[in-house]
Amino acid sequence: MLSVKPWRVAPVMSYCALLLTGVLWGGMLCGVAQHFGVPGFKNPDDFGNLVLGTFSFQGQACLLMLGFWRWHGIAWRAGFGFSGPQLKRALRLALLVFILVLPAVWLLQAASIFTLTRLGHPPDDQAAVRLFESVQSWWMRAYLAGFAVVLAPVAEEFIFRGLLYPFIKQLGWPQLAWFGVSTLFALIHFDVATFLPLLLLAMTLTWLYEKTDNLLAPITVHALFNATNLVMLVVKHLYFPDAAT
């Protein structure tokens, strides 16, 4: 059972406001740099845009996360769940959940793609997939891989499971916390074909956090999910290049 979190309204609102402000400033800086032809920012897929874009959201979210925990007197090890008494049990359950949920998410995504195609709206690849396939340098791909497997899971799981879910639940709206926050998680990926699969994943991660009371559990599943999709993308790109273009 998820323990009561000491999240106060002021730091939660401050966290969200600072994060939104950083995202807006990051977008503005990218636009200005692109307008003036600054190297690394000329095209949307250039490395400067990539680094600034990921830092302004996920990177800033992680930095603000440490400040948020400090504000509440929580050490980072306790915040993540490293010091929890049931860490091994939480990680074992996370691995089991990953094994069970991955085929369901993939099946639901295939069904979504099939349905959209039959309706005359075949989906494009996600922007992240197109970006990974378009970059040529190994270090840019290494950065993208690190971002997908480490930075994004940590930042997104803190925001949606560690912060918003318990905060809204403890305000007296447990159903809104579960379904609303999960829906928001799926929506921010801006992809119709993956909305339902990501909604299922988000609801499962919320259940896992509720069950283990350990943020490392959903982070682990999220990281494994992204890593598996990344491996599939690399295999597709290397061995089935015609399908990747």
Secondary structure as UniProt FT lines:
FT   HELIX           9..35
FT   TURN            36..37
FT   TURN            39..40
FT   TURN            44..45
FT   HELIX           47..54
FT   HELIX           55..59
FT   HELIX           60..71
FT   TURN            72..73
FT   HELIX           76..80
FT   TURN            81..83
FT   TURN            85..86
FT   HELIX           87..118
FT   TURN            119..120
FT   HELIX           127..134
FT   HELIX           138..146
FT   HELIX           147..151
FT   HELIX           152..157
FT   HELIX           158..164
FT   HELIX           165..170
FT   TURN            171..172
FT   HELIX           174..175
FT   HELIX           176..180
FT   HELIX           181..187
FT   TURN            188..189
FT   TURN            193..194
FT   HELIX           195..212
FT   HELIX           216..239
FT   HELIX           241..244
//
